[in-house]
Amino acid sequence: MNAVAPPPPHPSARDPAVWRRVGVVLVGAVLLWPLLVWTEFRPWLLADPQSLRVTGRFLGEFFPPRLDAEFLRLMALETWRTVAIATAGLSLAFVIAVPLALLSTARLSVSALPGRMRPLPFALRQCARGVAIALRSVPELVWALVFVRVVGLGPTSGVIAIGIAYGGMLGKVYAEILESADPAPTQALLRNGASRLQAFFYGALPQSSTELVSYTVYRWECAIRSSVVLGFVGAGGLGQQLDTAAKMFAGGEVATILVIFMLLVAAADRLSAWLRKELG
């Protein structure tokens, strides 16, 4: 006699959590739908014939890209200026972030060794965290608008804007990376009389250096993107050239600038991967 094959198991028997996942998806869809309605999110309008014609004309203006020697020399100068703005801004952010991170990290505090931190160090830690929150809560574009009025048009406002906004971001993430490291080395150093800086350099930093460098390079990549955006408010660099070209309806120039911008981000990504490999 031929054996009768048993029926396939019900999906809930193979995966006991299947109905929970289905329920989460349904609840998420129900909650997301009114948000999409309120934001007037209608992506099907992109397939409208009139929208397609407008899109086609807009993209057609990008070709051919402008590649004459004079324009490429100008782009090389503005590209270097954009990288300089991002690098100087991130350097300023690093100067702001490191003290904030050291003050915000409870594991580097001697007073936290017995368990509960003393009132004065606790208040100092909360102040450092509050400063980081205040710095990063205002977008760099807003900071740039403020400093354009203070120092005038040019790269200075972009450097300061990136430095302030990214200082808060770096300080927060640096503190979280240091907090997630193994506390044993830093606590051993602190119990044996080491200072906060010694505990940081010889205890926390060796464990967290790869993550810290990786995140810093990622933020440098973000700073390049930000410096392009800040150029639209007069902070110089590729962004200012892109704004000018867009206002003049020079599609070929816009295409060239966008390609240069993508190459910059790709180079930053390669640098980040190389640094992670070398430090790993």
Secondary structure, DSSP 8 states (H G I E B T S, - for coil): ----------HHHH-TTHHHHHHHHHHHHHHHHHHHHHTT--GGGGGSHHHHHHHHHHHHTT-S----HHHHHHHHHHHHHHHHHHHHHHHHHHHHHHHHHHHH-GGG-GGGTTSS--HHHHHHHHHHHHHHHHHHHS-HHHHHHHHHHHH-SSHHHHHHHHHHHHHHHHHHHHHHHHHHS-HHHHHHHHHTT--HHHHIIIIIHHHHHHHHHHHHHHHHHHHHHHHHHHGGGT--SHHHHHHHHHHTT-HHHHHHHHHHHHHHHHHHHHHHHHHHHHH-
